[in-house]
Amino acid sequence: MSAKVVFLMGPTAAGKTDVAVALAERLPVSIVSVDSAMVYRGLDIGTGKPDAATRARAPHRLIDIRDPADPYSAADFRSDALTAIAEIRASGRVPLLVGGTGLYFRALRHGLSPLPPADPAVRADLEAQARRVGWPALHRRLAERDPEAARRIRPSDPQRIQRALEVIAITGLPMSELHRQHAGDACPFPVRALSLEPASRTWLHERIEQRFLAMLELGLEAEVAALAGRADLSVDLPALRAVGYRQVLEHLRGEVSREVMIARALAATRQLARRQLTWLRSEQVQQRVAADGVDPVQRVFEAVAGAVSH
């Protein structure tokens, strides 16, 4: 086998997990999850996490490795993924990294720029300012200091707004400038990247709706209620701000009706998929496979079989 690392990327609801499991049953590959929500224990239904039976057939690394109260970063992922890749290769198998978190794939493939650690005092000050004027106002301030970062960060994303302003406060430089000044270490292993993308947005939107309604039937609301009932979990933590969880939590708190919650969750998931597809267009991908085409499993199998045998 070659020393390649295989990436199987794609938007949410494209069927990546099913394809990966089918590959693991036919090829000497081991799956590493690339998902910023599946890392958290207790976030099962709403993340589409493979169930116990599926993981018994095809084990997944980097799932259920963090408590939701303990935020997980791209730097954490890169370190954990490199360890997993080395262990898989040492066993004579090929790592198959599967997921839709583009930042994690990029961190692994291209490295991360060195940024200052969090400063509790700076963060507390920014949070106090946000309580006075709101996060959208802080986003406008970010647009003045770091327009490039502001274009990537939504006004409704307090965690990333706070981090970008924190970096400016600590270093005096925009985060985007620090990224340009410091090129991170690239992945030490050759990568073959594949993308599972639908040709039809309508097909993907239908899949998103079917999947979310199925999640509700499986007990997503009870799952979110259990998380919200924990005294150590803040609504600002990444786990509770994940798509789907945030909207269900708004409903459970009586802020919106169930119908509005469903509509908002579907809209947010469609927006996530659109961002993922936009990101994928900028990535170096050796092969793009139509998720809604004829036998995508076989097409991905043929591409991966070549990667693991040459």
C-alpha positions, 0 to 999 in steps of 0.5 A: 500500500502507498503511504497516502492519507485519503480525505473524503469530504463533502457537505452535510447530509451528502451520505459520507458516513454510509460511503465510508463504512462501505469502504471500510468493509471492502478495503484496508482503511481505518476511519478518522472522523473530521467533525467538530460536533461529533467529538462531543459525548452526548451529541449523538442524534443531532450530529448524525453520529454513527450508532454503536452497531455501525461503529462496531462494523467500522470503528471511527476515531475522534468521536466521543473524545470530549465532554461538551463543557470542554471546547475542542479546537482545530489545533486539538484536532490536528494533533489528535488526527496526526497521532491517529494517522501515524497509528493507523499507518503503523498498523499497515492500514490507510487512514480515511478521514471523513467529515464536513468540517473544512477548517479541520481538513485545512488545519491538517493539510496546510497547518495552523498559524501560531496565534496567542493563547486565550487571555481571560481578562481580554475575553471578559472585557469583550463579553462585557462590551457585547452585553452593552452593545451586542455582538453585531456591533463588535462584528462591525468593529472587527470589519474596521480592524480586520475586514478579511476576517469579518467577511468570513465570520458571521455577525451571529457568531460570538465565539469567532468574533471574540477570538478575532478581536482578542487576537487584535487586542493581544498582538496589535495585528489582525488575525488574517495578517498573522495567518499570512506571516506564519505558514503552518506545517503541512501534513507530513503524509501525501493526501488524496482528496475526494469530495462527495457532492450532489449535482442537485441542490434540491436533492440535498435540501430534501435529504437535509429535511428528511434527516432532521425530521428523523432526528426529531423522531429519534428524540433530538429534543430530549437530547438537547434538553438533557444537555441544557439541564447541565449547570456546567454548560453555557449556551455560548459553548460550541457544543450547544451552538451546533446547527440544529442544537441551537434552534431546538434549544430556542424552542425548549426555552419557549422562544419559538414554536416547534414549527418555527424551530424546524424551519430555522433548523432546516434553513441553518443546515442549508446555509451550512451546506452552502458554505461547505460547498463554497469551501470545497470549490476552493480546495485541491480535490483529485476527484469529485463524486456526485452524491446523487449520481449512479452508485457513488459508493462504487465510484468512491471505492474505485478512486480509493482502491487506487490510492491504497494500492499504488 
